[in-house]
Amino acid sequence: MVARLLITVSLFLLPLLTGGCSLHHQSPKGDQTAKIVSVTKNDIALKPAGSYEECVALKRGQVIVYKFNSTNPVDFNIHYHLEDAVKYPVMESEITEYDGTFNPEKDRINLDNEEYFCLMWENQDFRQLKLSYECMVKEK
């Protein structure tokens, strides 16, 4: 019983201890459009070997427009989860700035239903860094 409680608490605290996660929840039933989301965050402290994630929901016809910069190089990816795998349509290593538009349809990702995509930054350095980013979900 105690072991199960510790595992549950650990799984809950893990995102908080590794830099956090921001997740925009899906639209209520009956609403066929995912929310248009715009997020800007400045000077996020990313600890050594830490990561930070921003997840947004997309529906067919939507894209993510994003840009970021960091004080030290980071590994960056955009990923999504399937039942038995994690797919990484965007992966960049050791960069301090980047901008782009992620269009799932160009990567042949079928969006029959709403799907969550996560932008993730990983600090591979032994020093803390500062991360600033903007991302927006918008119609094509």
KOLLOLO-98829 format. One line per field, with one value per residue: x, y negated, z negated of N, C-alpha, C in turn; residue in one letter. Coordinates in Angstrom, 3 decimals, m for minus. Example, Ala and Ser with C-alpha at 12.3 -4.5 7.8 and 13.67 -1.06 7.14 Angstrom:
2
n_x: 13.190 / 12.850;
n_y: 5.690 / 2.250;
n_z: m7.800 / m7.080;
ca_x: 12.300 / 13.670;
ca_y: 4.500 / 1.060;
ca_z: m7.800 / m7.140;
c_x: 13.200 / 12.900;
c_y: 3.300 / m0.030;
c_z: m7.800 / m7.870;
residu: a / s;
This chain:
140
n_x: 0.827 / 1.892 / 4.015 / 2.618 / 1.356 / 3.615 / 4.610 / 2.471 / 2.451 / 5.032 / 4.824 / 3.026 / 4.466 / 6.759 / 6.651 / 6.528 / 8.934 / 10.815 / 10.647 / 8.139 / 4.915 / 2.766 / m0.515 / m3.049 / m6.366 / m8.715 / m11.480 / m14.896 / m17.333 / m19.129 / m18.298 / m16.682 / m14.272 / m10.870 / m9.360 / m8.075 / m4.930 / m2.602 / 0.561 / 2.982 / 6.040 / 8.556 / 11.973 / 12.175 / 13.478 / 15.617 / 16.764 / 19.962 / 20.107 / 17.379 / 13.947 / 11.392 / 7.997 / 5.443 / 2.181 / m0.282 / m3.547 / m4.531 / m6.615 / m7.785 / m6.594 / m5.316 / m2.306 / 0.882 / 2.583 / 5.746 / 8.445 / 11.625 / 14.170 / 17.240 / 19.563 / 21.683 / 22.672 / 19.999 / 18.195 / 15.583 / 12.223 / 9.212 / 6.562 / 4.236 / 1.886 / 1.186 / m0.809 / 1.086 / 3.566 / 5.857 / 5.977 / 8.187 / 8.022 / 9.487 / 12.807 / 15.573 / 18.970 / 21.113 / 20.742 / 20.275 / 18.322 / 15.279 / 12.765 / 9.574 / 6.943 / 4.720 / 3.093 / 0.909 / m0.299 / 1.503 / 3.402 / 2.065 / 0.313 / m2.559 / m5.375 / m8.045 / m9.354 / m9.122 / m5.792 / m3.028 / m0.077 / 3.263 / 5.640 / 8.967 / 11.730 / 15.048 / 17.592 / 20.803 / 23.076 / 25.433 / 24.840 / 22.410 / 19.860 / 18.182 / 15.031 / 12.981 / 9.888 / 7.439 / 4.339 / 1.744 / m1.429 / m3.067 / m5.413 / m4.801;
n_y: 1.192 / m1.281 / m1.470 / m1.686 / m4.158 / m5.822 / m5.546 / m6.635 / m9.302 / m10.038 / m9.909 / m11.962 / m14.188 / m14.242 / m15.719 / m18.309 / m18.580 / m18.334 / m20.553 / m21.167 / m21.170 / m22.362 / m22.131 / m22.276 / m21.768 / m19.575 / m20.537 / m20.935 / m18.244 / m18.043 / m20.475 / m21.104 / m22.252 / m22.718 / m24.686 / m27.935 / m28.693 / m30.727 / m31.100 / m32.610 / m32.584 / m33.684 / m33.601 / m31.053 / m28.965 / m26.403 / m23.571 / m21.804 / m18.886 / m18.909 / m19.211 / m20.793 / m21.226 / m22.016 / m21.500 / m21.214 / m21.098 / m19.949 / m20.160 / m18.924 / m20.946 / m22.831 / m24.433 / m24.642 / m27.469 / m28.516 / m29.781 / m30.108 / m30.904 / m30.336 / m30.555 / m28.787 / m25.911 / m23.694 / m20.574 / m20.084 / m19.137 / m18.208 / m16.270 / m13.459 / m11.194 / m7.820 / m4.843 / m2.823 / m3.973 / m6.770 / m9.467 / m11.502 / m14.089 / m16.447 / m17.179 / m18.621 / m19.248 / m20.580 / m23.508 / m27.083 / m28.797 / m28.861 / m28.685 / m28.026 / m26.427 / m23.992 / m21.620 / m19.158 / m17.725 / m17.876 / m16.111 / m13.831 / m13.073 / m11.837 / m13.591 / m12.861 / m12.993 / m15.158 / m15.847 / m15.733 / m17.615 / m18.003 / m20.428 / m20.249 / m20.924 / m20.150 / m20.286 / m19.563 / m20.277 / m21.023 / m23.253 / m25.586 / m27.008 / m29.669 / m29.859 / m31.102 / m31.365 / m31.325 / m30.112 / m29.275 / m28.069 / m27.882 / m28.425 / m27.081;
n_z: 0.000 / m0.852 / 0.955 / 3.393 / 3.003 / 2.863 / 5.479 / 6.952 / 5.972 / 6.767 / 9.592 / 9.981 / 9.061 / 10.651 / 13.236 / 12.172 / 10.781 / 12.784 / 14.312 / 15.180 / 16.820 / 19.238 / 20.151 / 22.499 / 22.301 / 23.974 / 26.108 / 24.980 / 25.228 / 28.257 / 29.243 / 32.101 / 32.743 / 32.005 / 29.462 / 30.218 / 29.401 / 27.722 / 26.477 / 24.464 / 22.900 / 20.727 / 19.730 / 18.382 / 15.979 / 16.545 / 15.230 / 14.881 / 16.863 / 16.978 / 18.183 / 20.167 / 21.073 / 23.376 / 24.157 / 26.673 / 28.173 / 31.360 / 34.242 / 37.422 / 40.073 / 38.559 / 37.355 / 35.625 / 34.766 / 33.900 / 31.834 / 30.244 / 27.795 / 26.053 / 23.310 / 23.298 / 25.293 / 26.260 / 26.556 / 28.764 / 29.419 / 31.160 / 30.265 / 30.209 / 28.716 / 29.323 / 28.894 / 28.362 / 28.717 / 29.038 / 31.191 / 33.091 / 34.934 / 35.273 / 34.564 / 33.065 / 32.274 / 29.767 / 29.962 / 29.802 / 30.578 / 32.461 / 34.972 / 36.384 / 38.317 / 37.521 / 39.287 / 39.151 / 41.260 / 43.387 / 42.526 / 42.843 / 40.807 / 39.516 / 38.640 / 37.668 / 35.294 / 32.429 / 31.490 / 29.269 / 29.239 / 28.246 / 27.431 / 26.627 / 24.559 / 23.749 / 21.387 / 21.786 / 20.596 / 17.907 / 16.600 / 15.384 / 17.448 / 19.241 / 20.733 / 23.289 / 24.972 / 27.638 / 28.699 / 30.962 / 31.752 / 34.745 / 37.452 / 40.690;
ca_x: 0.000 / 2.791 / 4.756 / 1.702 / 1.193 / 4.855 / 4.666 / 1.473 / 2.944 / 6.198 / 4.370 / 2.404 / 5.467 / 7.831 / 6.660 / 6.804 / 10.342 / 11.665 / 10.469 / 6.731 / 4.234 / 1.555 / m1.360 / m4.311 / m7.301 / m9.512 / m12.761 / m16.003 / m18.023 / m20.049 / m17.544 / m15.845 / m13.034 / m9.907 / m9.157 / m6.927 / m4.137 / m1.376 / 1.308 / 4.295 / 6.685 / 9.898 / 12.932 / 11.928 / 14.739 / 15.691 / 17.882 / 20.797 / 19.445 / 15.939 / 13.181 / 10.168 / 7.088 / 4.196 / 1.338 / m1.471 / m4.415 / m4.758 / m7.584 / m7.474 / m6.593 / m4.596 / m0.852 / 1.542 / 3.638 / 6.527 / 9.830 / 12.195 / 15.607 / 17.741 / 20.899 / 22.622 / 22.045 / 19.006 / 17.627 / 14.185 / 11.416 / 7.757 / 6.199 / 2.882 / 1.831 / 0.256 / m1.053 / 2.260 / 4.811 / 5.940 / 6.487 / 8.915 / 8.128 / 10.495 / 13.892 / 16.758 / 19.921 / 22.101 / 20.449 / 19.909 / 17.114 / 14.644 / 11.375 / 9.004 / 5.519 / 4.506 / 1.857 / 0.813 / m0.683 / 2.715 / 4.076 / 1.106 / m0.302 / m4.003 / m6.048 / m9.490 / m9.777 / m8.189 / m4.546 / m2.125 / 1.320 / 4.044 / 6.934 / 9.776 / 13.112 / 15.847 / 18.893 / 21.818 / 24.252 / 25.590 / 24.482 / 21.033 / 19.690 / 16.908 / 14.313 / 11.817 / 9.265 / 6.079 / 3.726 / 0.360 / m2.204 / m3.929 / m5.921 / m3.887;
ca_y: 0.000 / m2.433 / m1.524 / m2.193 / m5.579 / m6.496 / m5.569 / m7.602 / m10.640 / m10.288 / m10.181 / m13.284 / m15.224 / m14.213 / m16.883 / m19.533 / m18.621 / m18.396 / m21.792 / m21.455 / m20.902 / m23.137 / m21.354 / m22.915 / m20.653 / m19.515 / m21.228 / m20.132 / m17.436 / m18.799 / m21.552 / m20.411 / m22.969 / m22.853 / m26.090 / m28.664 / m28.933 / m31.491 / m31.036 / m33.247 / m32.453 / m34.252 / m33.328 / m29.819 / m28.385 / m24.976 / m23.016 / m20.822 / m17.610 / m19.091 / m19.396 / m21.595 / m20.791 / m22.759 / m20.637 / m21.861 / m20.231 / m20.352 / m19.465 / m19.040 / m22.311 / m23.721 / m24.311 / m25.299 / m28.411 / m28.606 / m30.259 / m30.136 / m31.117 / m29.916 / m31.081 / m27.706 / m24.975 / m22.723 / m19.649 / m20.471 / m18.264 / m18.200 / m14.855 / m13.080 / m9.836 / m6.817 / m3.861 / m2.016 / m4.621 / m8.224 / m9.878 / m12.768 / m14.660 / m17.512 / m16.960 / m19.452 / m19.061 / m21.592 / m24.794 / m28.136 / m29.462 / m28.141 / m29.055 / m27.235 / m26.113 / m22.551 / m21.273 / m17.691 / m17.150 / m17.734 / m14.909 / m12.737 / m12.689 / m11.892 / m14.251 / m12.648 / m13.460 / m16.081 / m15.184 / m16.590 / m17.685 / m18.640 / m21.029 / m19.865 / m21.398 / m19.405 / m20.874 / m18.513 / m20.917 / m20.944 / m24.568 / m26.015 / m27.942 / m30.393 / m29.566 / m31.934 / m30.855 / m31.651 / m29.161 / m29.599 / m27.171 / m28.701 / m27.814 / m27.241;
ca_z: 0.000 / m0.930 / 2.222 / 4.413 / 2.726 / 3.256 / 6.943 / 7.404 / 5.647 / 7.618 / 10.953 / 9.971 / 8.818 / 11.643 / 14.135 / 11.422 / 10.413 / 13.978 / 15.058 / 15.355 / 18.076 / 19.441 / 21.050 / 22.812 / 22.365 / 25.180 / 26.121 / 24.463 / 26.237 / 29.083 / 29.878 / 33.075 / 33.027 / 30.917 / 29.124 / 30.743 / 28.201 / 27.879 / 25.223 / 24.429 / 21.588 / 20.735 / 18.653 / 17.636 / 15.509 / 16.864 / 14.462 / 15.587 / 17.166 / 16.854 / 19.410 / 20.066 / 22.123 / 23.622 / 24.984 / 27.217 / 28.967 / 32.752 / 35.078 / 38.849 / 40.575 / 37.657 / 37.287 / 34.496 / 35.136 / 32.668 / 31.847 / 28.905 / 27.634 / 24.744 / 23.031 / 23.614 / 26.234 / 25.805 / 27.532 / 28.938 / 30.265 / 31.102 / 30.266 / 29.834 / 28.182 / 29.818 / 27.838 / 28.030 / 29.138 / 29.099 / 32.501 / 33.053 / 36.279 / 35.273 / 33.595 / 33.275 / 31.173 / 29.389 / 30.592 / 28.851 / 31.063 / 33.567 / 35.218 / 37.456 / 38.338 / 37.568 / 39.973 / 39.098 / 42.549 / 44.206 / 42.036 / 43.054 / 39.540 / 39.689 / 37.529 / 37.677 / 33.981 / 31.805 / 31.071 / 28.503 / 29.653 / 27.186 / 27.705 / 25.469 / 24.518 / 22.782 / 21.069 / 21.680 / 20.013 / 16.459 / 16.070 / 15.571 / 18.552 / 19.327 / 21.970 / 23.608 / 26.191 / 28.046 / 29.622 / 31.242 / 32.601 / 35.596 / 38.673 / 41.840;
c_x: 0.873 / 3.556 / 3.877 / 1.492 / 2.429 / 4.980 / 3.689 / 1.936 / 4.128 / 5.784 / 3.704 / 3.446 / 6.537 / 7.794 / 6.972 / 8.285 / 11.256 / 11.401 / 9.026 / 6.204 / 2.997 / 0.729 / m2.667 / m5.309 / m8.200 / m10.857 / m13.848 / m16.671 / m19.030 / m19.373 / m16.530 / m14.536 / m12.141 / m9.690 / m7.954 / m6.160 / m2.915 / m0.688 / 2.641 / 4.837 / 8.120 / 10.693 / 12.549 / 13.285 / 14.694 / 16.951 / 18.729 / 20.063 / 17.925 / 15.266 / 11.948 / 9.309 / 5.863 / 3.376 / 0.082 / m2.255 / m4.589 / m5.883 / m7.159 / m7.579 / m5.875 / m3.104 / m0.364 / 2.643 / 4.420 / 7.884 / 10.315 / 13.653 / 15.981 / 19.165 / 21.996 / 21.923 / 21.083 / 18.737 / 16.133 / 13.476 / 9.950 / 7.372 / 4.717 / 2.894 / 0.779 / 0.040 / 0.222 / 3.586 / 4.702 / 6.583 / 7.063 / 9.030 / 9.136 / 11.516 / 15.090 / 17.659 / 20.822 / 21.911 / 20.054 / 18.714 / 16.581 / 13.251 / 10.864 / 7.502 / 5.401 / 3.120 / 1.752 / 0.483 / 0.516 / 3.513 / 3.175 / 0.554 / m1.799 / m4.651 / m7.562 / m10.100 / m8.765 / m6.979 / m3.689 / m0.709 / 2.064 / 5.357 / 7.766 / 11.208 / 13.840 / 17.207 / 19.885 / 23.086 / 24.288 / 25.250 / 22.994 / 20.981 / 18.341 / 16.321 / 13.148 / 11.221 / 7.884 / 5.581 / 2.255 / m0.243 / m3.109 / m4.389 / m4.925 / m4.344;
c_y: m1.259 / m2.589 / m2.102 / m3.703 / m6.358 / m6.596 / m6.602 / m9.029 / m10.990 / m10.632 / m11.547 / m14.386 / m15.300 / m15.397 / m18.185 / m19.672 / m18.759 / m19.623 / m22.101 / m21.093 / m21.771 / m22.393 / m22.091 / m21.808 / m20.740 / m20.208 / m20.332 / m19.347 / m18.297 / m19.964 / m20.902 / m21.124 / m23.000 / m24.341 / m26.659 / m29.128 / m29.756 / m31.536 / m31.739 / m33.097 / m32.921 / m33.811 / m32.150 / m29.250 / m26.880 / m24.414 / m22.064 / m19.480 / m17.695 / m19.249 / m20.240 / m21.266 / m21.699 / m21.923 / m21.379 / m20.860 / m20.817 / m19.523 / m19.650 / m20.509 / m23.307 / m23.415 / m24.950 / m26.185 / m28.669 / m29.248 / m30.270 / m30.542 / m30.725 / m30.431 / m30.069 / m26.744 / m23.997 / m21.729 / m19.952 / m19.428 / m18.637 / m16.739 / m14.673 / m11.603 / m9.006 / m5.821 / m3.151 / m2.674 / m6.138 / m8.568 / m11.281 / m13.358 / m15.806 / m17.199 / m17.812 / m19.299 / m20.270 / m22.913 / m25.810 / m28.951 / m28.713 / m28.719 / m28.228 / m27.135 / m24.605 / m22.296 / m19.751 / m17.051 / m16.985 / m16.499 / m13.682 / m12.179 / m12.905 / m12.508 / m14.104 / m13.139 / m14.480 / m15.296 / m16.199 / m16.467 / m18.472 / m19.174 / m20.771 / m20.345 / m20.621 / m20.072 / m19.743 / m19.020 / m20.702 / m22.270 / m24.829 / m26.987 / m28.630 / m30.150 / m30.538 / m31.413 / m31.450 / m30.500 / m29.513 / m28.519 / m28.062 / m27.908 / m28.060 / m28.374;
c_z: 0.000 / 0.385 / 3.333 / 4.241 / 3.158 / 4.774 / 7.487 / 7.160 / 6.535 / 9.041 / 11.052 / 9.874 / 9.894 / 12.605 / 13.409 / 11.114 / 11.617 / 14.829 / 15.380 / 16.723 / 18.122 / 20.471 / 21.259 / 23.099 / 23.588 / 24.997 / 25.553 / 25.587 / 26.981 / 29.785 / 30.806 / 33.390 / 31.800 / 30.683 / 29.861 / 29.515 / 28.567 / 26.520 / 25.407 / 23.020 / 21.712 / 19.518 / 17.761 / 17.248 / 15.748 / 16.225 / 15.307 / 15.700 / 17.028 / 18.205 / 19.116 / 21.276 / 22.179 / 24.588 / 25.412 / 28.058 / 30.362 / 33.347 / 36.530 / 39.280 / 39.675 / 37.673 / 35.991 / 35.068 / 33.852 / 32.913 / 30.412 / 28.963 / 26.218 / 24.569 / 23.320 / 24.573 / 25.551 / 26.926 / 27.570 / 29.784 / 30.163 / 31.217 / 29.941 / 29.478 / 28.909 / 28.688 / 27.402 / 28.400 / 29.004 / 30.438 / 32.398 / 34.467 / 36.388 / 34.190 / 33.992 / 32.056 / 31.015 / 30.136 / 29.520 / 29.324 / 32.274 / 33.754 / 36.381 / 37.358 / 38.473 / 38.143 / 40.003 / 40.441 / 43.473 / 43.798 / 42.127 / 41.751 / 39.690 / 38.450 / 37.655 / 36.376 / 33.487 / 31.298 / 30.325 / 29.043 / 28.590 / 27.739 / 26.460 / 25.636 / 23.439 / 22.626 / 20.861 / 20.992 / 18.498 / 15.789 / 16.290 / 16.742 / 18.440 / 20.711 / 22.107 / 24.910 / 26.411 / 28.900 / 29.765 / 32.125 / 33.430 / 36.802 / 39.793 / 42.722;
residu: m / v / a / r / l / l / i / t / v / s / l / f / l / l / p / l / l / t / g / g / c / s / l / h / h / q / s / p / k / g / d / q / t / a / k / i / v / s / v / t / k / n / d / i / a / l / k / p / a / g / s / y / e / e / c / v / a / l / k / r / g / q / v / i / v / y / k / f / n / s / t / n / p / v / d / f / n / i / h / y / h / l / e / d / a / v / k / y / p / v / m / e / s / e / i / t / e / y / d / g / t / f / n / p / e / k / d / r / i / n / l / d / n / e / e / y / f / c / l / m / w / e / n / q / d / f / r / q / l / k / l / s / y / e / c / m / v / k / e / k;
